[in-house]
Amino acid sequence: MGRSYEEAVKEVNYDEAKVPAYTLSSPLAGKDGVRVKNAFEWVNFRRGEILDLYKKEVYGEVPPRPDSVWFELVSRKDDALENTAVRKEVRVHFGMNNGRKHFMDLLLYLPKTAKGPVPAFLGLCFKGYHVTTDEKDVRLTGGNLAGNPDFKDESRGNSLERWSHRELIRRGYAAATVCYHDLFPDCKDGWNQSIYSLFYADPAAPSVHEKHSAIGAWAWGLSRALDYLETEPMVNAAEVAVHGHSRLGKTALWAGATDRRFRLVISNDSGCGGAALFKRCFGEVVEVILSNFPHWFVTSFEKYSRNEASMPFDQHFLISLIAPRPVCIASATGDLWADPKGEFLSGVHAAEVYGLFGARGLGTDVMPPPDTPITGEISYHNRTGKHDQTAADWAHYLALADLYF
Ligand code: GCU
């Protein structure tokens, strides 16, 4: 393992002039040296190679669906959000034939005025889903993290703007969320309480961490939430946008890469291990992220600590895996830790894959001024302000959804 966080963070670079010279491979250059020429070759050959690389080196294998999955409607309110929405709380149960069990809790708001199935935004939340709403009668969630400080009434509604449920409902969208701790409590020793306990007798064994990660568990949960949305008559599951902020933005990208049912993929301030190029070593770097959050990645990712230059890939490969579905990469001007320019550049360099499908890339390699989003199948948005997901971010995401849905 590398140095401690305190040691490693001292060297974090925020000076553009000190970004090392680096080379990026083209996602179109195949393992055998043959260059992908068209969308057919991409979909059938090269895409799978890159996905395998990410599974082995970064986020781990994608666990299967459990032997059984069932949905329990725990509560329903027909006059939610000032009578504009139907609210449901659904417990998604996972079972294995050998008796192992796990569950996650999902909160769903549906616009009441809808005449038929509506598109939806789905994202994992921090803390517990009671922080996303000011309705006092939803249950507290997030208790799967031992000692979760937000598993209490006082935390209700403390992330309202980040979720903007009322605005989504007003615009005719459904909003769904699950607390990420339900899938893998976000701590180094969260393995035993994670979904990996469905699949392994000893989920905390090093051999499980060699194959899997917390980000992999969180992304799997998004796919299982989408399984539920597919059964919900008032949701058009072919039009689901997956979104996430920060570590959950990293997760949204991996979910979009591994599950092609997600029609629009939004990473908000995802930074290192998300949209930002590793090789720029600007803001957070591999050594720093692993010193705090080793469980987010598979163990083989450690070899890139202080060794980003040796990576046979960079995060434009991850964006490419989403092609040709629309992807939005969002940054915040005050969030240098996440390297806004590196986030932008992964979008720039993914464009050649989108081009194979006739889809629009960013059309420029010059960063747009703040608050001037670029809209297209690859979209980039750099909001003025700090690391957060705000109403201004939502304005852009809703505009994209209006365009594509
Ligand atoms: C830390 C971490 C980031 C992460 C962020 C978050 O700052 O270093 O990689 O994106 O937490 O999830 O809020």
Residues whose N, C-alpha, C, O or C-beta is under 5 A from the ligand:
A	BS01	GCU	H245 S246 R247 D269 S270 G271 C272
